[in-house]
Amino acid sequence: MSRSSTLIVLGVLTMIAPLSGVPSALRTLFLVVVGASVMGIGLAMRTARDGEPRAHAPVTEPPVSAEPPSSVSPI
């Protein structure tokens, strides 16, 4: 299962947890574990994205000539 699919499943479980009828102590523990999992997966996804090289537009220097333009006075 991919990380994004895992995040979706954890989100659905988080939405269903209050309606599950599980005792509040277990439900709280479950939600803390799910929250930590979501945070860990999110950080892993961000680290993977930041490690990829980004596509930048090539930097081109404007042409430089030794002579000044003819429309500019030499003074």
VENMO-V650975 format. One record per backbone hydrogen bond with DSSP energy under -1.0 kcal/mol. NH is the residue of the N-H (numbers start at 1). CO is the residue of the C=O. E is the energy in kcal/mol with one decimal. If there is no record, write none. Layout:
BEGIN
NH;CO;E, NH;CO;E
END
This chain:
BEGIN
6;2;-2.3, 7;3;-2.3, 8;4;-1.8, 9;5;-2.4, 10;6;-2.6, 11;7;-2.1, 12;8;-2.2, 13;9;-2.5, 14;10;-2.0, 15;11;-1.8, 16;12;-2.0, 17;13;-1.8, 19;16;-1.5, 20;17;-1.5, 27;23;-2.5, 28;24;-2.6, 29;25;-2.1, 30;26;-2.8, 31;27;-2.5, 32;28;-2.1, 33;29;-2.2, 34;30;-2.6, 35;31;-2.4, 36;32;-2.4, 37;33;-2.1, 38;34;-2.6, 39;35;-2.3, 40;36;-2.5, 41;37;-2.7, 42;38;-2.5, 43;39;-2.5, 44;40;-2.2, 45;41;-2.5, 46;42;-2.3, 47;43;-2.6, 48;44;-2.2, 49;45;-2.2, 50;46;-2.8, 51;47;-1.4, 72;69;-1.3
END
